Structures are given as C-alpha cells and as structure tokens.
Amino acid sequence: MLTKESIETLAAVWYRKLDVHAPMVELLPLLIDDGLEMVFPEATVYGHAGFEGWFQRVIRIFFDEVHTLKLVEPTITDDTAVVKVVVKWEASVWNAPDAYSKRITLDAYQTWEVKAGPDDTALITKYTVDDLKYYEGSATL
C-alpha cells in the first residue's frame, strides 16, 4: 500500500543514491523495468537499460552533486500515485580545455508516477523533468 511516507522515503533514498553515484544494483530496485519511462531535458529513456545508459553518461559529466528535496507532494489513488517533486540540484562540471570547473545550481520541477512495490515500498514508473529554474550566477546545461 502506498503512503505519503513511503513516497517521501523513495524520494530521499533516490536522491541520496544519485549524490554518491551509487552502483546500479542500488538504483535499479527503485525503478520498475517493464514500462519505465524517464524524460530528461536531453533524452527520454525506457526501462532499466535506458536508465543505466543515461546514468553512466551523466556521472562522467557531473561531480560534487548535492540534491536537496524541497517538495514531495503525492496524490495517491489505490496502489499508484502522481507526485510533484521539486529538488534543488547543485553539481560541478568541467569542460576541456576550460581552466576551471563550473557550478550549476537550479531547482528541478518534476512529475513522478509511482506504484506500490513489495513490503510497502514505492517504485518509480515514470519520471519527468518538467522545468529547470537556474539560480542567479549559475552555469547552465
């Protein structure tokens, strides 16, 4: 059974694992495989294989990441939910031959769809980045 608490836990665990560039064996159990759709500004990916390809690329671009949850607002219907998420994302990026890295700071507005998983957990079925709002002075993607 989905609860606000299980969805908040999913979001907190998800972003903590993204911050440390956790191995796939820790990330994939938070996502369904069959039917997963993830819509990022630069790509739409499907299933575990699509997510893994995207993730392996971005962890080679961004470092010193910090995700800070600002909003997790689920609308639960039986064993599914639509969740509005706002997360502050900070990351450094270095582009050769630049002498220095640049810092990106933005709020990412997202819509997730989740479903009930085993043991009262929540699993991501769809993950959409709706909008990015940069902080003043931030580098851009």
N, CA, C and O atoms as a MOPAC input file, in Angstrom:
PM7 MOZYME 1SCF
protein

 N      0.83900 1    -1.18400 1     0.00000 1
 C      0.00000 1     0.00000 1     0.00000 1
 C      0.88800 1     1.25400 1     0.00000 1
 O      1.81700 1     1.37400 1     0.79800 1
 N      0.58800 1     2.15600 1    -0.88800 1
 C      1.34100 1     3.41300 1    -0.95400 1
 C      0.91400 1     4.36200 1     0.14900 1
 O     -0.26800 1     4.47600 1     0.47400 1
 N      1.89400 1     5.03500 1     0.71300 1
 C      1.61300 1     6.07700 1     1.69300 1
 C      2.48200 1     7.28200 1     1.35800 1
 O      3.46800 1     7.17400 1     0.62800 1
 N      2.10100 1     8.41600 1     1.90000 1
 C      2.92000 1     9.61900 1     1.72200 1
 C      4.33700 1     9.35600 1     2.23700 1
 O      5.31900 1     9.78600 1     1.63200 1
 N      4.42900 1     8.64700 1     3.35700 1
 C      5.73200 1     8.35600 1     3.95400 1
 C      6.57900 1     7.46500 1     3.05500 1
 O      7.77900 1     7.70200 1     2.91400 1
 N      5.97500 1     6.43500 1     2.43700 1
 C      6.76600 1     5.54500 1     1.57300 1
 C      7.25700 1     6.28200 1     0.33500 1
 O      8.34000 1     5.98900 1    -0.17200 1
 N      6.47200 1     7.23200 1    -0.15600 1
 C      6.87300 1     8.02400 1    -1.32300 1
 C      7.97200 1     9.01700 1    -0.93800 1
 O      8.92400 1     9.21000 1    -1.69400 1
 N      7.84500 1     9.64400 1     0.22700 1
 C      8.89200 1    10.55100 1     0.70500 1
 C     10.20500 1     9.79600 1     0.93000 1
 O     11.28400 1    10.31100 1     0.63400 1
 N     10.10400 1     8.57900 1     1.45300 1
 C     11.30100 1     7.74900 1     1.65200 1
 C     11.94100 1     7.41900 1     0.31300 1
 O     13.16100 1     7.50800 1     0.17400 1
 N     11.13600 1     7.03800 1    -0.67400 1
 C     11.65600 1     6.75400 1    -2.00900 1
 C     12.42000 1     7.95400 1    -2.55000 1
 O     13.53600 1     7.79800 1    -3.04500 1
 N     11.84200 1     9.14400 1    -2.46400 1
 C     12.49400 1    10.34800 1    -2.99400 1
 C     13.80700 1    10.62600 1    -2.26400 1
 O     14.81100 1    10.94500 1    -2.90000 1
 N     13.80500 1    10.50900 1    -0.94700 1
 C     15.02000 1    10.77500 1    -0.16900 1
 C     16.12300 1     9.77500 1    -0.51200 1
 O     17.27800 1    10.15700 1    -0.70100 1
 N     15.76400 1     8.50600 1    -0.58900 1
 C     16.74600 1     7.46900 1    -0.91600 1
 C     17.25400 1     7.66100 1    -2.33900 1
 O     18.45400 1     7.54100 1    -2.58600 1
 N     16.36100 1     7.95600 1    -3.27500 1
 C     16.73000 1     8.15700 1    -4.68000 1
 C     17.80100 1     9.24000 1    -4.81100 1
 O     18.83800 1     9.02300 1    -5.43700 1
 N     17.54600 1    10.38700 1    -4.22700 1
 C     18.49100 1    11.49800 1    -4.37400 1
 C     19.78800 1    11.27800 1    -3.60800 1
 O     20.84900 1    11.72100 1    -4.04800 1
 N     19.71600 1    10.60100 1    -2.47300 1
 C     20.94400 1    10.28600 1    -1.73300 1
 C     21.83100 1     9.37700 1    -2.59500 1
 O     23.04800 1     9.55700 1    -2.63600 1
 N     21.23000 1     8.41500 1    -3.27400 1
 C     21.99300 1     7.49900 1    -4.12500 1
 C     22.52900 1     8.21700 1    -5.36700 1
 O     23.62600 1     7.90600 1    -5.83000 1
 N     21.77200 1     9.16900 1    -5.91000 1
 C     22.28200 1     9.93800 1    -7.04400 1
 C     23.47700 1    10.79100 1    -6.62400 1
 O     24.44600 1    10.91500 1    -7.37300 1
 N     23.41300 1    11.37600 1    -5.43300 1
 C     24.51800 1    12.22200 1    -4.94400 1
 C     25.84300 1    11.46600 1    -4.90400 1
 O     26.88700 1    12.01900 1    -5.25000 1
 N     25.80200 1    10.21100 1    -4.48400 1
 C     27.04400 1     9.44400 1    -4.30300 1
 C     27.37200 1     8.58000 1    -5.51700 1
 O     28.31100 1     7.78500 1    -5.48600 1
 N     26.58800 1     8.74300 1    -6.59300 1
 C     26.78200 1     7.93200 1    -7.80200 1
 C     26.79200 1     6.44400 1    -7.43800 1
 O     27.71600 1     5.70200 1    -7.77100 1
 N     25.72900 1     6.04500 1    -6.74200 1
 C     25.60000 1     4.66200 1    -6.27300 1
 C     25.63800 1     3.68100 1    -7.44100 1
 O     25.29500 1     4.03800 1    -8.56800 1
 N     26.05500 1     2.44900 1    -7.17100 1
 C     26.06900 1     1.44300 1    -8.22600 1
 C     24.64200 1     1.07500 1    -8.66100 1
 O     23.67700 1     1.25500 1    -7.91900 1
 N     24.55100 1     0.56000 1    -9.87600 1
 C     23.24400 1     0.19100 1   -10.44700 1
 C     22.46500 1    -0.75300 1    -9.54500 1
 O     21.24000 1    -0.66200 1    -9.46900 1
 N     23.15400 1    -1.65800 1    -8.86300 1
 C     22.44900 1    -2.62700 1    -8.01700 1
 C     21.69500 1    -1.94700 1    -6.87700 1
 O     20.80600 1    -2.55200 1    -6.27800 1
 N     22.03900 1    -0.70700 1    -6.57300 1
 C     21.31500 1     0.04200 1    -5.54700 1
 C     20.22600 1     0.92700 1    -6.14200 1
 O     19.23500 1     1.21500 1    -5.47200 1
 N     20.39200 1     1.35900 1    -7.38000 1
 C     19.42700 1     2.25500 1    -8.01300 1
 C     18.27800 1     1.51600 1    -8.69600 1
 O     17.12000 1     1.91200 1    -8.56500 1
 N     18.59200 1     0.45000 1    -9.41800 1
 C     17.56800 1    -0.23200 1   -10.21100 1
 C     16.39300 1    -0.76700 1    -9.39300 1
 O     15.27200 1    -0.76300 1    -9.90100 1
 N     16.58800 1    -1.22800 1    -8.15100 1
 C     15.43500 1    -1.69600 1    -7.37400 1
 C     14.40700 1    -0.60000 1    -7.04800 1
 O     13.30400 1    -0.90800 1    -6.59500 1
 N     14.75400 1     0.66400 1    -7.27300 1
 C     13.82100 1     1.76600 1    -7.01900 1
 C     12.95700 1     2.07000 1    -8.24200 1
 O     12.04200 1     2.89100 1    -8.17400 1
 N     13.25200 1     1.40500 1    -9.36100 1
 C     12.57900 1     1.64800 1   -10.63900 1
 C     11.95200 1     0.36100 1   -11.15500 1
 O     12.55900 1    -0.70600 1   -11.05600 1
 N     10.73400 1     0.45100 1   -11.70900 1
 C     10.23400 1    -0.71900 1   -12.42500 1
 C     11.06400 1    -0.84900 1   -13.69300 1
 O     11.70400 1     0.12000 1   -14.10200 1
 N     11.07400 1    -1.98500 1   -14.31000 1
 C     11.80600 1    -2.15900 1   -15.56800 1
 C     10.82900 1    -2.08800 1   -16.74100 1
 O     10.94200 1    -1.21100 1   -17.59700 1
 N      9.88700 1    -2.99700 1   -16.77400 1
 C      8.92800 1    -3.06500 1   -17.87100 1
 C      7.95500 1    -1.89500 1   -17.78500 1
 O      7.13300 1    -1.83400 1   -16.87000 1
 N      8.04700 1    -0.97100 1   -18.73000 1
 C      7.15500 1     0.17900 1   -18.74900 1
 C      7.76100 1     1.46000 1   -18.19000 1
 O      7.12300 1     2.51200 1   -18.23600 1
 N      8.98100 1     1.39100 1   -17.66100 1
 C      9.61900 1     2.59700 1   -17.12700 1
 C      9.87100 1     3.60600 1   -18.24600 1
 O     10.38800 1     3.26400 1   -19.31000 1
 N      9.49400 1     4.85400 1   -17.97800 1
 C      9.78700 1     5.96800 1   -18.88800 1
 C     10.37900 1     7.09300 1   -18.06100 1
 O      9.81700 1     7.48800 1   -17.03900 1
 N     11.53200 1     7.61400 1   -18.51200 1
 C     12.19900 1     8.71000 1   -17.81800 1
 C     12.48300 1     9.80600 1   -18.83700 1
 O     13.19600 1     9.59300 1   -19.81700 1
 N     11.90900 1    10.99100 1   -18.58700 1
 C     12.00800 1    12.11000 1   -19.52800 1
 C     12.90100 1    13.18000 1   -18.91300 1
 O     12.51100 1    13.87600 1   -17.97700 1
 N     14.10600 1    13.29500 1   -19.46000 1
 C     15.07400 1    14.28800 1   -19.03300 1
 C     15.13900 1    15.37900 1   -20.10400 1
 O     14.67800 1    15.15300 1   -21.22300 1
 N     15.69500 1    16.54700 1   -19.79900 1
 C     15.76500 1    17.60400 1   -20.81400 1
 C     16.49600 1    17.16700 1   -22.08400 1
 O     16.15700 1    17.61400 1   -23.18000 1
 N     17.48900 1    16.30200 1   -21.94000 1
 C     18.31200 1    15.93300 1   -23.08600 1
 C     17.95600 1    14.58300 1   -23.70100 1
 O     18.46700 1    14.25100 1   -24.77100 1
 N     17.09300 1    13.79400 1   -23.05400 1
 C     16.78600 1    12.46000 1   -23.58200 1
 C     15.56800 1    11.87000 1   -22.88300 1
 O     15.25700 1    12.22300 1   -21.74600 1
 N     14.89400 1    10.97900 1   -23.57300 1
 C     13.85800 1    10.14100 1   -22.97400 1
 C     14.36800 1     8.71300 1   -23.04800 1
 O     14.76700 1     8.24200 1   -24.11400 1
 N     14.35400 1     8.02200 1   -21.91000 1
 C     14.87700 1     6.66000 1   -21.85700 1
 C     13.81300 1     5.72200 1   -21.30100 1
 O     12.88200 1     6.14200 1   -20.61400 1
 N     13.97700 1     4.43200 1   -21.61800 1
 C     12.98900 1     3.42800 1   -21.24300 1
 C     13.65300 1     2.23500 1   -20.57900 1
 O     14.71300 1     1.78100 1   -21.01000 1
 N     13.01900 1     1.72900 1   -19.52300 1
 C     13.49900 1     0.52200 1   -18.85900 1
 C     14.81600 1     0.71700 1   -18.13900 1
 O     15.43100 1     1.78300 1   -18.18700 1
 N     15.22900 1    -0.35000 1   -17.46900 1
 C     16.49100 1    -0.31000 1   -16.72700 1
 C     17.68000 1    -0.03500 1   -17.63700 1
 O     18.57500 1     0.72900 1   -17.27500 1
 N     17.69800 1    -0.64900 1   -18.81100 1
 C     18.83500 1    -0.47000 1   -19.72800 1
 C     18.94400 1     0.98600 1   -20.16700 1
 O     20.04500 1     1.53300 1   -20.22700 1
 N     17.81500 1     1.61700 1   -20.47300 1
 C     17.83400 1     3.02400 1   -20.87000 1
 C     18.32100 1     3.91900 1   -19.74800 1
 O     19.12300 1     4.82500 1   -19.97300 1
 N     17.83500 1     3.66500 1   -18.52800 1
 C     18.29100 1     4.46600 1   -17.39000 1
 C     19.78300 1     4.26700 1   -17.16000 1
 O     20.50900 1     5.23300 1   -16.92400 1
 N     20.24500 1     3.02400 1   -17.22600 1
 C     21.65900 1     2.76700 1   -16.96900 1
 C     22.54800 1     3.49000 1   -17.97300 1
 O     23.57600 1     4.05400 1   -17.59600 1
 N     22.16600 1     3.48000 1   -19.24200 1
 C     22.95100 1     4.19400 1   -20.25100 1
 C     23.00500 1     5.68200 1   -19.96500 1
 O     24.06700 1     6.29700 1   -20.06600 1
 N     21.85600 1     6.27200 1   -19.60500 1
 C     21.80300 1     7.70400 1   -19.27500 1
 C     22.66600 1     8.00400 1   -18.04700 1
 O     23.46200 1     8.94300 1   -18.05500 1
 N     22.50100 1     7.20000 1   -16.99400 1
 C     23.20200 1     7.44200 1   -15.73400 1
 C     24.71500 1     7.31300 1   -15.90300 1
 O     25.47000 1     8.13200 1   -15.37700 1
 N     25.15700 1     6.30000 1   -16.62500 1
 C     26.59000 1     6.11200 1   -16.82400 1
 C     27.20100 1     7.29300 1   -17.57300 1
 O     28.36500 1     7.63300 1   -17.35800 1
 N     26.42700 1     7.91000 1   -18.44200 1
 C     26.92100 1     9.08600 1   -19.16600 1
 C     27.00500 1    10.29300 1   -18.23500 1
 O     28.02500 1    10.98100 1   -18.21200 1
 N     25.93500 1    10.56300 1   -17.45700 1
 C     25.91900 1    11.78700 1   -16.65100 1
 C     26.88000 1    11.73700 1   -15.46500 1
 O     27.36700 1    12.78100 1   -15.03200 1
 N     27.16300 1    10.55100 1   -14.93100 1
 C     28.11400 1    10.51200 1   -13.80700 1
 C     29.53900 1    10.76100 1   -14.27800 1
 O     30.43700 1    10.97000 1   -13.46200 1
 N     29.74700 1    10.74000 1   -15.57300 1
 C     31.06300 1    11.08300 1   -16.11800 1
 C     31.15200 1    12.56600 1   -16.49100 1
 O     32.21200 1    13.05400 1   -16.88600 1
 N     30.03200 1    13.27100 1   -16.36200 1
 C     29.98300 1    14.70400 1   -16.67500 1
 C     29.91900 1    15.54100 1   -15.39500 1
 O     30.64500 1    16.52600 1   -15.26100 1
 N     29.05400 1    15.15000 1   -14.45700 1
 C     28.78800 1    15.94800 1   -13.26000 1
 C     29.44700 1    15.32400 1   -12.04200 1
 O     29.51300 1    14.10200 1   -11.91600 1
 N     29.94400 1    16.19000 1   -11.13000 1
 C     30.54200 1    15.72200 1    -9.88800 1
 C     30.20200 1    16.69200 1    -8.77200 1
 O     29.65200 1    17.76600 1    -9.02000 1
 N     30.52900 1    16.31300 1    -7.54300 1
 C     30.18400 1    17.10700 1    -6.35000 1
 C     28.69100 1    17.43300 1    -6.33000 1
 O     28.29700 1    18.56000 1    -6.03100 1
 N     27.87600 1    16.44500 1    -6.64700 1
 C     26.43500 1    16.67900 1    -6.71000 1
 C     25.81100 1    16.73500 1    -5.32200 1
 O     26.21100 1    16.01400 1    -4.40800 1
 N     24.82300 1    17.60900 1    -5.19000 1
 C     24.01500 1    17.69400 1    -3.97900 1
 C     22.57700 1    17.91100 1    -4.41200 1
 O     22.26100 1    18.89500 1    -5.08000 1
 N     21.70300 1    16.98000 1    -4.02500 1
 C     20.26400 1    17.11300 1    -4.26700 1
 C     19.60000 1    17.42800 1    -2.92700 1
 O     19.81200 1    16.71200 1    -1.94900 1
 N     18.80200 1    18.48600 1    -2.87500 1
 C     18.07900 1    18.85500 1    -1.66000 1
 C     16.59400 1    18.89200 1    -1.98200 1
 O     16.14200 1    19.73800 1    -2.75300 1
 N     15.83800 1    17.97900 1    -1.39600 1
 C     14.39700 1    17.94100 1    -1.64200 1
 C     13.72100 1    19.16300 1    -1.05500 1
 O     13.93200 1    19.51100 1     0.10700 1
 N     12.90800 1    19.80700 1    -1.86900 1
 C     12.14600 1    20.97000 1    -1.41700 1
 C     10.65700 1    20.66500 1    -1.33300 1
 O      9.94000 1    21.28300 1    -0.54500 1
 N     10.18000 1    19.70600 1    -2.14800 1
 C      8.75600 1    19.36700 1    -2.17200 1
 C      8.58400 1    17.93900 1    -2.65700 1
 O      9.17800 1    17.54000 1    -3.65800 1
 N      7.77000 1    17.17100 1    -1.94700 1
 C      7.30600 1    15.85900 1    -2.38400 1
 C      5.81900 1    15.83200 1    -2.06400 1
 O      5.42500 1    15.67600 1    -0.90800 1
 N      5.00200 1    15.98700 1    -3.09400 1
 C      3.56000 1    16.14000 1    -2.89900 1
 C      2.80700 1    15.08400 1    -3.71200 1
 O      2.52500 1    15.29100 1    -4.89200 1
 N      2.47900 1    13.94000 1    -3.07200 1
 C      1.80500 1    12.87400 1    -3.80900 1
 C      0.28400 1    13.01400 1    -3.80200 1
 O     -0.31300 1    13.49800 1    -2.84100 1
 N     -0.31600 1    12.58000 1    -4.89700 1
 C     -1.76100 1    12.35500 1    -4.96900 1
 C     -1.92400 1    10.85700 1    -5.17800 1
 O     -1.64800 1    10.33800 1    -6.25900 1
 N     -2.37500 1    10.16800 1    -4.13300 1
 C     -2.41900 1     8.71000 1    -4.12200 1
 C     -3.81100 1     8.21900 1    -4.49900 1
 O     -4.82000 1     8.68600 1    -3.97200 1
 N     -3.83800 1     7.26500 1    -5.42600 1
 C     -5.07700 1     6.59000 1    -5.81500 1
 C     -4.80500 1     5.09800 1    -5.78000 1
 O     -4.12900 1     4.56300 1    -6.66000 1
 N     -5.33300 1     4.42000 1    -4.75900 1
 C     -5.12200 1     2.98500 1    -4.57400 1
 C     -3.63100 1     2.66600 1    -4.51000 1
 O     -2.94700 1     3.10000 1    -3.58200 1
 N     -3.11000 1     1.90100 1    -5.49700 1
 C     -1.70800 1     1.49000 1    -5.44000 1
 C     -0.81700 1     2.26800 1    -6.40400 1
 O      0.27600 1     1.81400 1    -6.74500 1
 N     -1.28600 1     3.45700 1    -6.85200 1
 C     -0.47500 1     4.32300 1    -7.70200 1
 C     -0.55000 1     5.75300 1    -7.17600 1
 O     -1.43300 1     6.09400 1    -6.38900 1
 N      0.37800 1     6.57100 1    -7.61600 1
 C      0.38100 1     7.97400 1    -7.20500 1
 C      1.05000 1     8.81800 1    -8.27800 1
 O      1.94900 1     8.36400 1    -8.98600 1
 N      0.59400 1    10.04200 1    -8.37600 1
 C      1.26800 1    11.07800 1    -9.15400 1
 C      1.90400 1    11.99500 1    -8.12200 1
 O      1.24300 1    12.43600 1    -7.18200 1
 N      3.19200 1    12.27900 1    -8.30000 1
 C      3.94200 1    13.00500 1    -7.28700 1
 C      4.59900 1    14.22700 1    -7.91000 1
 O      5.34800 1    14.11100 1    -8.88000 1
 N      4.31900 1    15.38400 1    -7.35700 1
 C      5.02400 1    16.60200 1    -7.73700 1
 C      6.26700 1    16.69000 1    -6.85900 1
 O      6.18400 1    16.61400 1    -5.63300 1
 N      7.41500 1    16.85100 1    -7.50200 1
 C      8.69400 1    16.89800 1    -6.80100 1
 C      9.42200 1    18.16300 1    -7.22200 1
 O      9.46600 1    18.50800 1    -8.40300 1
 N      9.99000 1    18.84700 1    -6.24200 1
 C     10.90900 1    19.95300 1    -6.52600 1
 C     12.18600 1    19.63400 1    -5.76800 1
 O     12.17600 1    19.39600 1    -4.56000 1
 N     13.29400 1    19.63700 1    -6.51700 1
 C     14.58800 1    19.33400 1    -5.91200 1
 C     15.58800 1    20.39000 1    -6.35000 1
 O     15.68400 1    20.72700 1    -7.53000 1
 N     16.32700 1    20.90200 1    -5.38100 1
 C     17.44600 1    21.79700 1    -5.69700 1
 C     18.61900 1    20.90400 1    -6.06300 1
 O     19.00000 1    20.01200 1    -5.30500 1
 N     19.18500 1    21.15900 1    -7.24000 1
 C     20.31600 1    20.35600 1    -7.70600 1
 C     21.52700 1    21.25100 1    -7.87000 1
 O     21.47200 1    22.28800 1    -8.53100 1
 N     22.61700 1    20.83000 1    -7.25700 1
 C     23.89300 1    21.51800 1    -7.40000 1
 C     24.89300 1    20.49500 1    -7.92400 1
 O     24.96300 1    19.36900 1    -7.43200 1
 N     25.66000 1    20.90100 1    -8.92300 1
 C     26.66400 1    20.00000 1    -9.48100 1
 C     27.76200 1    20.81500 1   -10.12900 1
 O     27.54300 1    21.93400 1   -10.59400 1
 N     28.93600 1    20.23800 1   -10.15100 1
 C     30.05500 1    20.84700 1   -10.86200 1
 C     30.25100 1    20.11000 1   -12.17400 1
 O     29.95400 1    18.92100 1   -12.29700 1
 N     30.76200 1    20.85200 1   -13.15300 1
 C     31.03300 1    20.27600 1   -14.46800 1
 C     32.31600 1    20.91000 1   -14.98600 1
 O     32.55800 1    22.10000 1   -14.78500 1
 N     33.12700 1    20.11100 1   -15.64800 1
 C     34.34900 1    20.62500 1   -16.25200 1
 C     34.33400 1    20.26100 1   -17.72100 1
 O     34.15200 1    19.10100 1   -18.09000 1
 N     34.52700 1    21.26100 1   -18.54400 1
 C     34.58300 1    21.06400 1   -19.99000 1
 C     35.97800 1    21.40700 1   -20.47500 1
 O     36.43200 1    22.54300 1   -20.33900 1
 N     36.65100 1    20.42400 1   -21.03900 1
 C     38.00100 1    20.67700 1   -21.58200 1
 C     37.90200 1    21.67400 1   -22.72000 1
 O     36.95300 1    21.58200 1   -23.49800 1
 N     38.78500 1    22.58700 1   -22.86500 1
 C     40.02700 1    22.80300 1   -22.11300 1
 C     39.88600 1    23.88900 1   -21.04600 1
 O     40.88000 1    24.52100 1   -20.68800 1
 N     38.66300 1    24.12400 1   -20.52500 1
 C     38.48300 1    25.17200 1   -19.51900 1
 C     39.47800 1    25.01200 1   -18.37600 1
 O     39.82000 1    23.89500 1   -17.98900 1
 N     39.93300 1    26.12700 1   -17.84600 1
 C     40.88100 1    26.09500 1   -16.73500 1
 C     40.20800 1    25.69600 1   -15.42200 1
 O     40.86100 1    25.15300 1   -14.53100 1
 N     38.90900 1    25.96300 1   -15.30100 1
 C     38.19900 1    25.70600 1   -14.05300 1
 C     36.87200 1    25.01600 1   -14.33100 1
 O     36.31300 1    25.11500 1   -15.42300 1
 N     36.38100 1    24.31400 1   -13.31200 1
 C     35.04200 1    23.73800 1   -13.41400 1
 C     34.01500 1    24.83900 1   -13.17200 1
 O     34.35200 1    25.91700 1   -12.68300 1
 N     32.78100 1    24.56300 1   -13.51200 1
 C     31.67100 1    25.49600 1   -13.30200 1
 C     30.65100 1    24.82900 1   -12.39900 1
 O     30.52100 1    23.60500 1   -12.37900 1
 N     29.92500 1    25.65900 1   -11.64800 1
 C     28.91200 1    25.14800 1   -10.71700 1
 C     27.52900 1    25.46500 1   -11.26300 1
 O     27.22800 1    26.60100 1   -11.62900 1
 N     26.69800 1    24.43400 1   -11.30900 1
 C     25.30000 1    24.57100 1   -11.71500 1
 C     24.44600 1    24.48300 1   -10.45700 1
 O     24.62200 1    23.57500 1    -9.64400 1
 N     23.53100 1    25.41800 1   -10.29800 1
 C     22.57700 1    25.38200 1    -9.19100 1
 C     21.20700 1    25.71300 1    -9.75800 1
 O     21.00300 1    26.77600 1   -10.34500 1
 N     20.27400 1    24.79300 1    -9.57600 1
 C     18.93700 1    25.00200 1   -10.12500 1
 C     17.90300 1    24.25000 1    -9.30800 1
 O     18.23000 1    23.34200 1    -8.54300 1
 N     16.65300 1    24.64400 1    -9.48200 1
 C     15.52200 1    23.87200 1    -8.96800 1
 C     14.94100 1    23.10300 1   -10.14400 1
 O     14.61600 1    23.68400 1   -11.17900 1
 N     14.81200 1    21.78900 1    -9.97700 1
 C     14.20800 1    20.93800 1   -10.99200 1
 C     12.78500 1    20.61300 1   -10.55300 1
 O     12.56400 1    20.06900 1    -9.47100 1
 N     11.83200 1    20.95100 1   -11.40500 1
 C     10.41900 1    20.66000 1   -11.17000 1
 C     10.09600 1    19.37700 1   -11.92200 1
 O     10.29500 1    19.28800 1   -13.13400 1
 N      9.59700 1    18.38800 1   -11.19500 1
 C      9.39400 1    17.06500 1   -11.77400 1
 C      8.00900 1    16.53100 1   -11.44900 1
 O      7.36400 1    16.94400 1   -10.48500 1
 N      7.57400 1    15.59900 1   -12.28900 1
 C      6.36900 1    14.81900 1   -12.01400 1
 C      6.76300 1    13.35500 1   -12.08700 1
 O      7.28700 1    12.88800 1   -13.09900 1
 N      6.50500 1    12.64100 1   -11.00800 1
 C      6.77400 1    11.20300 1   -10.96300 1
 C      5.43900 1    10.46900 1   -10.95100 1
 O      4.43900 1    10.98100 1   -10.44800 1
 N      5.43800 1     9.27700 1   -11.50500 1
 C      4.36500 1     8.32300 1   -11.26800 1
 C      5.00700 1     7.15800 1   -10.54500 1
 O      6.05700 1     6.66100 1   -10.95100 1
 N      4.36700 1     6.72500 1    -9.46800 1
 C      4.89900 1     5.62000 1    -8.67800 1
 C      3.81200 1     4.59000 1    -8.45600 1
 O      2.62000 1     4.87400 1    -8.57700 1
 N      4.25500 1     3.38500 1    -8.12800 1
 C      3.30700 1     2.33000 1    -7.78300 1
 C      3.80800 1     1.62200 1    -6.54400 1
 O      4.97700 1     1.71800 1    -6.17100 1
 N      2.89000 1     0.90900 1    -5.91800 1
 C      3.24500 1     0.15400 1    -4.72400 1
 C      4.16100 1    -0.99500 1    -5.10700 1
 O      3.91400 1    -1.71300 1    -6.07600 1
 N      5.21400 1    -1.15500 1    -4.33300 1
 C      6.14200 1    -2.26300 1    -4.52200 1
 C      6.00800 1    -3.23100 1    -3.36100 1
 O      5.09300 1    -3.11100 1    -2.54600 1
 N      6.91900 1    -4.18900 1    -3.28600 1
 C      6.87300 1    -5.15200 1    -2.18000 1
 C      7.18200 1    -4.47900 1    -0.84700 1
 O      7.87900 1    -3.46600 1    -0.79100 1
 N      6.65800 1    -5.05500 1     0.20800 1
 C      6.94700 1    -4.59500 1     1.57000 1
 C      6.62200 1    -3.11700 1     1.77600 1
 O      7.36200 1    -2.40700 1     2.45600 1
 N      5.52300 1    -2.65600 1     1.19500 1
 C      5.05700 1    -1.27400 1     1.37400 1
 C      6.06000 1    -0.23100 1     0.88900 1
 O      6.10400 1     0.88100 1     1.41400 1
 N      6.86000 1    -0.58400 1    -0.10400 1
 C      7.76100 1     0.38000 1    -0.71100 1
 C      7.05500 1     1.04300 1    -1.89500 1
 O      5.97600 1     0.61500 1    -2.30600 1
 N      7.66300 1     2.06900 1    -2.42300 1
 C      7.16600 1     2.73600 1    -3.62100 1
 C      8.22700 1     2.60400 1    -4.70800 1
 O      9.42300 1     2.65300 1    -4.42100 1
 N      7.78700 1     2.43600 1    -5.96200 1
 C      8.68800 1     2.28700 1    -7.10000 1
 C      8.33800 1     3.31300 1    -8.16600 1
 O      7.16300 1     3.59000 1    -8.40400 1
 N      9.35400 1     3.87800 1    -8.80700 1
 C      9.13200 1     4.85600 1    -9.86700 1
 C      8.76200 1     4.13000 1   -11.15400 1
 O      9.44800 1     3.19600 1   -11.57200 1
 N      7.66400 1     4.57000 1   -11.78100 1
 C      7.24400 1     4.02600 1   -13.07000 1
 C      7.42000 1     5.03600 1   -14.20000 1
 O      7.64800 1     4.66200 1   -15.35000 1
 N      7.31200 1     6.31900 1   -13.86000 1
 C      7.54200 1     7.39000 1   -14.83800 1
 C      8.15900 1     8.56400 1   -14.09000 1
 O      7.77000 1     8.87600 1   -12.96400 1
 N      9.13200 1     9.21100 1   -14.73700 1
 C      9.90700 1    10.27500 1   -14.10000 1
 C     10.08700 1    11.34100 1   -15.16800 1
 O     10.76400 1    11.11400 1   -16.17000 1
 N      9.48300 1    12.50500 1   -14.95400 1
 C      9.53200 1    13.55800 1   -15.96300 1
 C     10.08400 1    14.83900 1   -15.35300 1
 O      9.59200 1    15.30900 1   -14.32700 1
 N     11.09500 1    15.39200 1   -15.98200 1
 C     11.60200 1    16.70700 1   -15.59300 1
 C     10.77700 1    17.72400 1   -16.37100 1
 O     10.89100 1    17.82300 1   -17.59300 1
 N      9.94400 1    18.48000 1   -15.65400 1
 C      9.02600 1    19.43200 1   -16.28100 1
 C      9.68100 1    20.77300 1   -16.58500 1
 O      9.40100 1    21.38600 1   -17.61400 1
 N     10.56200 1    21.23200 1   -15.67700 1
 C     11.14000 1    22.55900 1   -15.84000 1
 C     12.40500 1    22.66800 1   -14.99000 1
 O     12.54400 1    21.99100 1   -13.97100 1
 N     13.31700 1    23.52500 1   -15.42200 1
 C     14.53600 1    23.83100 1   -14.67400 1
 C     14.60200 1    25.33700 1   -14.47100 1
 O     14.47900 1    26.10200 1   -15.42800 1
 N     14.79400 1    25.76500 1   -13.22900 1
 C     14.92700 1    27.18300 1   -12.92600 1
 C     16.28300 1    27.41600 1   -12.27200 1
 O     16.53800 1    26.98100 1   -11.14900 1
 N     17.14500 1    28.11500 1   -13.00600 1
 C     18.51000 1    28.34700 1   -12.54300 1
 C     18.56700 1    29.43600 1   -11.48100 1
 O     17.79500 1    30.39500 1   -11.51500 1
 N     19.47900 1    29.27800 1   -10.54800 1
 C     19.76000 1    30.30400 1    -9.56300 1
 C     20.64700 1    31.38600 1   -10.21200 1
 O     21.38400 1    31.11700 1   -11.16000 1
 N     20.55800 1    32.58400 1    -9.68700 1
 C     21.38800 1    33.66500 1   -10.19400 1
 C     22.85500 1    33.29100 1   -10.06500 1
 O     23.28700 1    32.80100 1    -9.02100 1
 N     23.61200 1    33.51800 1   -11.11400 1
 C     25.04000 1    33.21900 1   -11.11400 1
 C     25.39200 1    31.79200 1   -11.47500 1
 O     26.57100 1    31.45300 1   -11.58100 1
 N     24.38700 1    30.94700 1   -11.66600 1
 C     24.63500 1    29.55600 1   -12.00500 1
 C     25.11600 1    29.39300 1   -13.44000 1
 O     24.71300 1    30.13500 1   -14.33600 1
 N     25.98600 1    28.40800 1   -13.63900 1
 C     26.27000 1    27.95200 1   -15.00000 1
 C     25.00400 1    27.25200 1   -15.51800 1
 O     24.12500 1    26.89400 1   -14.73300 1
 N     24.91900 1    27.06500 1   -16.79700 1
 C     23.76000 1    26.39400 1   -17.38500 1
 C     24.19200 1    25.10100 1   -18.06600 1
 O     25.36800 1    24.89000 1   -18.36100 1
 N     23.22300 1    24.26200 1   -18.30100 1
 C     23.49800 1    22.99600 1   -19.00100 1
 C     23.75400 1    23.22900 1   -20.46800 1
 O     24.00200 1    22.27900 1   -21.21100 1

